[in-house]
Amino acid sequence: MSSIDEIRDIRIKKLELLKKAGIDPYPANSKRELSLQEAIKNFDTLEKGGEKWVSGRVMSLRGQGAIIFTTLYDGTANFQGLLKKDVIGEEKLNLWNDTIDIGDFVEIQGKFFTTQRGEKTVEAKDWRILSKSLRPLPEKWHGLVDVEERFRKRYLDILMNPEIKDIFIKKAKFWDTIREYLISKNFLEVDTPVIENTTGGADARPFQTHHNALDIDVYMRISAGELWQKKLLVGGFTRTFEIGRIFRNEGISPEHLQDYTQLEYYMAYADYGEGMEMTKELYRLIAKKVFNTTKFKIKEFDIDLNDEWKIYDFCKLIEERFELNPVTEIYLKTGKRVELKDLKEICIKAGIEYEHADFNIERTVDNLWKILRKEIGGPGFLINVPVYLEPLAKINRNNPKTVERFQVILAGSEVGKGFSELNDPLDQYERFMKQQKLRDAGDEEAQMADMEYIEALEYGMPPAFGFGVSERLFSFLIDKPVREAQLFPLMRPKEE
C-alpha cells in the first residue's frame, strides 16, 4: 500500500499533466446547470432530451479502457456518470484516465438515460476538472475510525458518513425551531456583548484575555447575555432572546464543552410557573418538528416528552439520600448543624472528591445533587433549590429559604433552567456580596458582583421570567456526546 506522501506525489504529477494540456486544475467558474438532487427530481423530463452540465466530487471509478463509470456527489445527492470513447472521444477519455482520481471535483455535460440495471445516468459528451485533490479520501468502511481523527478531520467524517451530516442538518433545524417559536410569541432577537468587564448569569470559570486598545483585562461571557437582556427589560423591551456562543473555562466531558451555543430568553410580567408551561410546549415542539417523535432513548432511559412532567423537590431528595437538610444545614443523623469540617466527611461518604469540599456548603450540596440527578429519568422539573445556589432568582413566595427556579431534568442531567427573575436591587446586592466572599475564598465558579447591573435594577425592572438551554439538549435528543454534535470541537494542536 502506498503512503500518503507517495499518493500525493503521484497526484501532483497528474496536476502537472492537466496544466501541460492547457487546463486550469482549479478554475474559478463552473458550468453547472442543476444540482444532482434536481437531476434526480427532474429525471423524467431530462431523459426526454437535451444536455445539461452537472458537477460533483468523484466518489467511485469503475471500468477501464473505452468505458468508465463514475459516481458523483455534490452535497445534495449521488448520481452516476458514464464516459464512453465513442461518445466523448479518445483524447478526452484518455485525459480523464490519466488525471482523474477519487476525490476530484469534476463536471460533466451530457444526456440523461436509464441503464439496463435501472440506474439513472448522465452520459458524458464533455467534462471539466473543477478541483484536483492531492490526498486520497478515507476508505468508506476502514477510514476514519479513531474518534480524535474524526473530530480533527470533521470534513472527511461528514463526507464519508451521511448519518453525521444528518446530525448537523437536524441541529440547524433545532435552533430554527426555537427561533421560530419565540418570534411567534413576539420575542425580539438581540445581540449582547461577548467580551465583558464582569461575567454574570452563571456559576462558571471564565476565559480571561486582554483588550489592547483599552488596556484592560476582560472575560469571555459565560451566559447568553443574561444581565444585558435584563437591562433591556429595564429599558422597556418586554420579550427578548439571544441564541449565541458562550465560553466556560472548565472540564471536558460527554456533557460539557468550553465553547458552545446557548439560548436565553427573558419575558416581562411572567413568573416561573408560566415558564414551565412554555418549556413543555417548546420541548415537545422541538421533538416533533426536528425528530418526528416525542419518544427518545437517552443514556438507557426511555423518555416520552408527551408524558406528564414530574416535579422533583431538591431539598427533599437531598434529605432522603444524604440526611442533610440543605436549607437549615442540619445533619439529620446527628441532629446538629453542619460545620465546615463536616463537609469533607459528608462528601467522602457520598463518594465525592472535589476541590471546594472543605470550605463551603454551596459546592457540597451542589455536588450531592449531581449524584442524585443521575438516577432521575424525567421528563420533569427540579424545584425548591436553596437561595444560596441561585443568586439571580426571586425568593420562593411559599418557602423563603428556596428560590422560584426550575431545571429541566432528562436522563439524569439538567437540560434547561428558568426562574422568576430577582428584581429587588437591595436583595441582589446582598447575594452578590455573598458570592464575592466565595470567590475571595477561592471558589472560581462563584458569580462576580456586577455593580452596574445593580444600578440598572435601581431604576426598576418589571417582574419577569428568564430561561436558558444549551445545545446539550440537542445532543441528548440524538443520544450523542456533546462533542459528537459539534461541527468542529476544540482539539489540541497536532504533534508533528
C-alpha positions, 0 to 999 in steps of 0.5 A: 500500500502506498503512503500518503506522501507517495499518493500525493506525489503521484497526484501532483504529477497528474496536476502537472499533466492537466496544466501541460494540456492547457487546463486550469486544475482549479478554475474559478467558474463552473458550468453547472446547470442543476444540482444532482438532487434536481437531476434526480427530481427532474429525471423524467423530463431530462431523459426526454432530451437535451444536455445539461452540465452537472458537477460533483466530487468523484466518489467511485471509478469503475471500468477501464479502457473505452468505458468508465463509470463514475459516481458523483456527489455534490452535497445534495445527492449521488448520481452516476456518470458514464464516459464512453470513447465513442461518445466523448472521444479518445483524447478526452477519455484518455485525459480523464484516465490519466488525471482523474482520481477519487476525490476530484471535483469534476463536471460533466455535460451530457444526456440523461438515460436509464441503464439496463440495471435501472440506474439513472445516468448522465452520459458524458459528451464533455467534462471539466476538472473543477478541483484536483485533490492531492490526498486520497479520501478515507476508505468508506468502511476502514477510514476514519475510525479513531474518534480524535481523527474524526473530530480533527478531520470533521470534513472527511467524517461528514463526507464519508458518513451521511448519518453525521451530516444528518446530525448537523442538518437536524441541529440547524433545524433545532435552533430554527425551531426555537427561533421560530417559536419565540418570534411567534410569541413576539420575542425580539432577537438581540445581540449582547456583548461577548467580551465583558468587564464582569461575567454574570448569569452563571456559576462558571470559570471564565476565559480571561484575555486582554483588550489592547486598545483599552488596556484592560483585562476582560472575560469571555461571557459565560451566559447568553447575555443574561444581565444585558437582556435584563437591562433591556427589560429595564429599558422597556423591551418586554420579550427578548432572546439571544441564541449565541456562543458562550465560553466556560473555562472548565472540564471536558466531558460527554456533557460539557464543552468550553465553547458552545451555543446557548439560548436565553430568553427573558419575558416581562410580567411572567413568573416561573410557573408560566415558564414551565408551561412554555418549556413543555410546549417548546420541548415537545415542539422541538421533538416533533418538528426536528425528530418526528417523535416525542419518544427518545432513548437517552443514556438507557432511559426511555423518555416520552416528552408527551408524558406528564412532567414530574416535579422533583423537590431538591431539598427533599431528595437531598434529605432522603439520600444524604440526611442533610437538610440543605436549607437549615444545614442540619445533619439529620443523623446527628441532629446538629448543624453542619460545620465546615469540617463536616463537609469533607466527611459528608462528601467522602461518604457520598463518594465525592472528591472535589476541590471546594469540599472543605470550605463551603456548603454551596459546592457540597450540596451542589455536588450531592445533587449531581449524584442524585440527578443521575438516577432521575429519568424525567421528563420533569422539573427540579424545584425548591433549590436553596437561595444560596445556589441561585443568586439571580432568582426571586425568593420562593413566595411559599418557602423563603429559604428556596428560590422560584427556579426550575431545571429541566431534568432528562436522563439524569442531567439538567437540560434547561433552567428558568426562574422568576427573575430577582428584581429587588436591587437591595436583595441582589446586592446582598447575594452578590456580596455573598458570592464575592466572599466565595470567590475571595475564598477561592471558589472560581465558579462563584458569580462576580458582583456586577455593580452596574447591573445593580444600578440598572435594577435601581431604576426598576425592572418589571417582574419577569421570567428568564430561561436558558438551554444549551445545545446539550439538549440537542445532543441528548435528543440524538443520544450523542456526546456533546462533542459528537454534535459539534461541527468542529470541537476544540482539539489540541494542536497536532504533534508533528 
